[in-house]
Amino acid sequence: QAQPQQQVDYVFKIVVIGDSAVGKTQLLGRFTRDEFRFDSKSTIGVEFQTRTLSIQNKLVKAQIWDTAGQERYRAVTSAYYRGALGAMLVYDITRRQSFDHAARWVEELRAHADSSMVVMLIGNKADLVGQRAVPAEDAAEFAEEQGLFFSEASALSGENVERAFLRLLEEIYGVVV
Ligand code: GDP
């Protein structure tokens, strides 16, 4: 595992977007610190978190930005997207509306972000199997239409979180290096 003081070869900015309460902050906490917080939001105001890892023998620092609640007020600004090479577009598999809004978030990306940006659609809360409101097939079809990568995941159990972020980072690496 990379040490923080090591010289990094690349910094990849990634933004996490999606409706409020879909689990964006928890996914970020799971990936960067392998933790899930049962207490309320402690990250409000924190702009980004980082994790350095090795991809193709290069040290890559993932700098992952959280909306910090701004999505509630439709105040996600173009500064948030500036320089971002990748995006995690998150919905909640138990809340259909959060998936229906994914199309709007894709428009938002197309408006603000570089067209080469790598986007991964994440169906979070996959641990809540009994409450599923979005079939994985619907999301896979939408992702294919829109040219997004897709995975379900659970920030709570950790299932697929590492894998999804790694996939995103590897795809970004393929685009920029
Ligand atoms: P954000 O507003 O998109 O950043 O959402 P949060 O990360 O604050 O999570 C919203 C709520 O969903 C919180 O109560 C979390 O504990 C819960 N949550 C987040 N991820 C998961 C998950 O994978 N499974 C379950 N069961 N709950 C989750």
Residues whose N, C-alpha, C, O or C-beta is under 5 A from the ligand:
A	BS01	GDP	D19 S20 A21 V22 G23 K24 T25 Q26 R37 N124 K125 A126 D127 A153 S154 A155 L156
